[in-house]
Amino acid sequence: MIVFVPCSVALLGLLAAPEAEASSSTVEYVELGPADTPWIRRHPPRRNMFHLGVFGGVLLPARDIELFETDDTLPNQGFKAYRSVAPEFGARVGYFPLDFLGLEAEGALGLGQVEGDEGATLWTFRGHVIGQIPRWSVTPFVLAGAGVLGVRSGVGAVGNDSDLAFHLGGGIAAHLTRALTLRLEVRDVISPQQGETGGGTNSPEILLGFGWTRRPAEEARPTPRRPPIAEPEPAPRSDKDWDGFFDDEDACPIEAGVAPHGCPDPDPDGDGISGDADACPNDKGPAPDGCPVADADGDGIDDAQDACPQEPETFNAFEDADGCPDTLPEDLGAFEGTLEGVNFQIDSARLRSTSKKNLDAVVAVLAKYPKVTVEISGHTDSTGSTEHNTELSKSRAESVKAYLVEHGVEDSRIETRGAGPDEPIDTNASVEGRSKNRRIEFRLLNCKCGS
């Protein structure tokens, strides 16, 4: 037999009002929302609830249950004992006019077997009254009711039959949320007993259900709460030196200071020389005395090392360390920028013979100024892949360097760079523009130069 138990016995409810604690102090009633309420008291049953549920479980049919179709031509009129366990499943609907009392109706099917391993489908339709304690999200309940218990099977089993059956039991419903409930219960199904006496027999039933509940709108319930105990006002904090650090956190409470400890800054000018070692504590300067170095012309070269302390250095990569204004020698400046007349075989780093005349002129100038260092950079147009062009431009710059080194210029005085197509000086959309972009550039590096 199959018995259906409400899967959602009373789902959400407002908090059950706890009894006020006995106290001589005044009790204040405050309204609490669901988030303020412990889960165990957040979803008790409410009145005027409806619910729908499904369930499953097992029925343990009594060995002497009178549930068979009588046939006088068969032994024992066709009676056969049922196997001890019959799985079952079903559905239910319920209404709770009061939070502690409700009505439920349910129907279920069970998969039974009789002696000889013949299958027999058990079925039931029934209703019951359910009573519960509506105080917590976990709700104990009891129920009692009646209905019809029946069987349908082939002639080789027990045939078709139905009887009036009563049931009673109890269990626990856990209201997980406002709308979802899990329910476990145990029942005793009382139905006619086989034999002449006409008594009743008992078939235990265990059910686990899950359901959905529709609740009425929440009603705020006043809940007793003790008034909060006022905490004493903290004593005002003192800052004697007015530096923004309270005395209890200030390592120097009577001297205005800075983070992190509230003491005076040992190095106010930030030059790395602190305390008495800094003869100029408010002016940044180098060791040993921390005072600014004199630089009358403001060219960044100290007067002690400046050959022209009243005239600023001309920074043009030529004798930039002496502190004097100067102009780049005409013959040296002639090579700054694109190195004209330096050409290569197509898609190759091999120098054309026509390039040697111009490169020999570069060798002569570098020999005249032995302290000059230079950078040779190769450039290409955008034809082909960037990776290939970058490698090609680097190889061409190395070819120029190799020529200069072979003709007497020290290797350490020349740096090379391959820029590929990334630094065009003209458009790559025309033959003339691409020709200009394929070039070797000569650049003086910032160094101490002189003849």
N, C-alpha and C positions, 0 to 999 in steps of 0.2 A: 504494500500500500504506500501511497505517496502523500506526504504531508508538506504543505507549503508554509514557510515561516517568513514574516515580513523582513525584507532585507533592510529596509530603512525604517526603523521603528520610530523615532522622532528624530528628525535630523537636527537641524539647527535650532537653537533656542537661545533666548537671552539668558544671562547668568541667573542661576538659582540664587535667591537672596540669602546670604549667610546670616546666621543669628548675630546680633550685635554682641560684642564682647562686653562682659561686665566690667565697668571701670568707673572710677569716680570722676574721670575727665569727661568733657563734653564730646559727644560723637557727632561728627558732621556727615551728612548723606551727600554723596557725589555720584554723578551719572558716569558710568564707564562704558567705553566702546569695546568692540570685539578684540581690538589689538591690545587693550589693557587687561584682558581677562585670560587667566590660565586656560589651556585647552580643555582640561578636565571639566571645566564649568562653562565652556564657551558654547556648546551645542546641545543643551538638554531638550527633551521633547517639549512641544508647544501645542496648544489647543488649535483646532481647525486645520490640522495638517492632513495632506493627502500623500500617499506614496505608492510607487510601483516597484516591484522587485522580482528577481529571479533567484532560484535556489537549486541546490543539489544535495544529495546525501544518500543514505541507505535506510531501507526498511528491513527489519529482522522478523519475517513472518513467523507466527507461532506454528509449531508442528501440528497442532490440532485445529487450525483455523478453518472455519466452515466457509470456504470460498471455492465452490465447484458446482458444476451443472449436474443435477441428480439424474442418474440413469440406472433403473432397477435391473438392467440386464448385465451390469458390470459388477465386479467384486467391490464391496463397500460402497455400492451405488455410484462408483466412479471417483470416490475420494482418493486424493493423492497428497502426500505431505510436500510442502514447499521447501526448497533449499534455504539455508539459514540467512543468506544475504541477497537483497535485491536492490541494485543501484536505482536511483530515481532522480528526476529533475522536474521543475515546474515553475509556475509564475503566480504572483499574487497582487492584489490591490487592497488598499486599506484607507480608512478615514478615522481620524481621532478628534471627536467633538470636544473632548477634554484632554488636558495634557497627560492625565494618568490613566485614561480609559479610551479604548478604540475598538473598531470592528474591522475584521479582515476576511476576505474571501480568496480562495486559492484553488488551483487545479494542478494535477501532476500525473506523470506517467512513470512506471517502474518496470525494470527488466527482470522478471522473476523466472525461476525454473522449478519444475516439480520432479519427483522421482522418475528416473528414466531419462533425465536430461532433456525433457521436453520444455520448450520455451512457453512462457505465459506472461502476457502483458497486463500489468496491474495499472489501474487508474483510479483516480479519486477526484471528487468535487466536494468542497466543504467550506465551512465558515466557522469563526470563533470570536469570542470576546477576549481582548488582551488588556491586561492591567500592568502598569509599570510605575517605577519610582522616578518622577521627572525632575531630578535634581542635578544630574551630571551628564557629561558627554558619553560616559559608559553607563548604560541603563539596564538594570535587572528587570525582568518581566516574567509574568506567568500568563497562561492562556488556557481556555477550555472551549470546546465546541463539538459540532457533529457534522456528518455529511454522508456521502455514499462512497463505499469502497467496492470496486469491481475488478473482474478479470475477463480477458478475452484470449482464447487459445483454441488450438485445433482439437478435434475429437480424440486424438491420441493423448492429449494432456488432461485438462480439467474442464474444457468447454468454456461456456460464457455464463457469468453469474455476477450478481451485485447484492450488497447487504448494507443495512444501516450501520454506521460505525461512529463511535464517540472517540474524542481524543483530548488529552490534557498534557501540559508540560510547562517548561520554563527555560530561560536562557539569558543571554547577555547580548545587548545591541551596542555597538561602538559607532557613534556618530562622528565620522572622520572629518567632514566639512559640513557646511550649511546644507548641502544637498545629497551627500553620499553617506551611506550607512552599511556597515558590515555586521552580520548577525549570526550567532551560533546558538542552537537550541537542541534540547532532547525532549521527545514526546513519548507517550504511551497511547497506542491505538487499540481501542477496545471494540471487538467485533464478535459475532456469533461463533460459538464453539461447536465443532463437529461432534455429533452424537445425539442421543435421545434426551439428554438432560436439558438442552436448550440454554445453557449458561453462556458466559462470555469468556473470551481468551484475550491475551495481551500480546501485542506486537510492538517492541520498541522501535523508535525511529530517531535518527540523528541527522540534522540538517544544517547546512552552512549557506547563508544567503547574502546577496548584495543588491542594494536598491537605491532608488532616487526619490527624494522627498520634496514636495512643494510646501513651503512654509508661508504663513502670513507675514506681513511687514513686521519688522522688529519693533518692540516696545521698550523704551528705556525703563530700566528698573533701578531705583535708587539703591545704592549699596553703601553700607556703613563703612566709613573710614575714619580713623583717628585724625584729628587735625595735625598737620606737620609741626614738629617742635622747632621753634625759631632758633636758629644758630646765632651765637653771640657775634656782634659786629667785630671784625678784625681791627686791631689797633692800627692807626695810621702809620705808614712807613716813612722813615726819615731819610733825607738826602742833604747832609750838612754842606757839602761842597758844591752842590747844584750842578753836578756833571752828568746827571741822568742815571746814576747807579745808586740804588738804595744802600744805606749804610751797612745792612747785614750782608750785602753781596759785594761791597766795595773794599778792595784790598788797601786803598788809601782814602779813608772816609773824610779826611779834612783837606785833601788836595784834589783839585779838579783834574780828572784824567780821561783816558780813552779806553776803548775796548782792548783786550777782553776783561781786564781786571779793575779798571777805574783808576789806575795810577797815571801820572804824567807820562807823556810820550817820550821815551829816551832818545828818539831820533826824529824830531819834528820835521826836518827838511828831507828825510828819506834818502840820505846819501850813504847809508850803511855805516856811518861813524857816529857813535852815540856817546852821551854823557860828556864828561870833561874833556874827552879826546877830541871833540868837535869844537874848534875855535870859532866856527861860524854856524851855530846850531840852527839858524833860520835861513841859511843860504846853502844850497846844495853844492858840494865840491868834493874833489877826490882826496885820497889819503896823501900825506899823513895827517894834515890838520883839518880837513873837511871844508876848507874855504874854496870859493870859486877861483878858477884859474883865469888869469888876465888874458883877454883876447880882444885887444882894442879894435881891430878891424872886423871882428865877427865872422871870420872865415872858418872857424872851428879848429884852427891851429894855434896852440898856445903861444903867447908872445915870446916865451923863452926859446921856442923852436922855430919861430916865424922870422924869416930873413927880411920880410917887409911888414912889420907889425902894424903900420898905419895904412896898408893897402891890401885889400882882400885878394886871395888867390883866385886865379882863373882856372876853374876845373875843366880841363879839356883833354885829360889823359896825357898831358905833356908836362913833366916837372911839377906835378900837383902837390908834392910834399914840401916845397920850399917856402910856401906862403906868399909868393910874389905873383903879380899879374904877368901874364905872358900870352903870346900868340903861337898857334901851332905852326911850325916851319912849313913853308909853302910846299917843299918837295915831299914832306911827310903827309901833309894834308891832302895832297893830290890823289892819294890812293884811298881815302875814306869813302865808303859807300861801295857802289858797284865797281868791280875791277874789270874795266873795259878790255876787250880784246882777248879774253880768256875763253876758249871754246873747246868743245869735246866732240868725239865721234858720236853718231846718233845712238841714243839709248846705251851709252857706254861712259866709263870714267877715264877713258884714254884721251889725253890732251892732244889737240891738233898742233901741228908744228908751228902754226901762226901765233900760238899763245906764248911761245918762248920769249919773244922780244919784250912783251909787257911784263912777264914774270922776272926776266933778268933785271928790269928797271926796279922792281920791288926788292929784289935781292940787294941791289946797290944801295937803296935807301935804308934798308934794315941793317946793312953793314955800317952805314954812316951813324946810325943811332943804335948802338949795341944794347941799350937797356930797354928798348921798346919791346913790348909784347903785344901780339895781335890775335884776333880771332878771324878765322877763315870760315865762312858759312856758305853751303851750297843750297841752291833753290831750283825748283822745277816748275813746269806748268802743270795743269790738272789732268793731262792726258794719261790714262792708265790708272792703276790702283794706287791709293795713298801709300800703302805699305811699300810697294815697289819704288815709288818716287822718293820716299823718305830714305830708303837704302841707297838709291842712286845718288841723291844729293849729298849724303854723307860720304860716299865713295869718291865723288868728285872733289869735295873739300879736302879729303885725305890725299888725293892725287896732287893738288896744288901744294899742300904742305910738303909732300915727298919731294917735289921739284925744288922747293926753297931749301929744304934741309940738304939735299944732294949738292946744292950750290953754296953751302957754307953757313946757312942760318941755323942757329942752335934749335934743336927739337923742342926744348923746354919753353921757348919764346912763342910758340905757335899753338893755339887751341883750334879745334875744328868742331863744326856743328852741321847736321843735316836737317834743314827745315822742310824739305819736300815741297808740296804745293801750298803750304799753309800761310805763307807770307807773300802773296802776289803784290806787284807794284802796278799792274795793269790788268785789263780784262783778259780772261781766258777764252772769250768768245770769238776772238779774231786771231789771224796768223801773226800779225804784228805784236799784239798784246802777249800772246804765248811766248814769242821770241824774247820779249823784254823780261818775262818772268823766269826764263831759264838763264841764271846768272850766278856769278861768284861775288860775294860781298867781303870787303876788307874793313875791319873795325879795330881801332886802337883800344887796348884795355887800359883801365886806370892803373897807372904805375908810376914809379919815379924814373923819369926819362932824362936823357941828356947826351950830348955828343961826346 
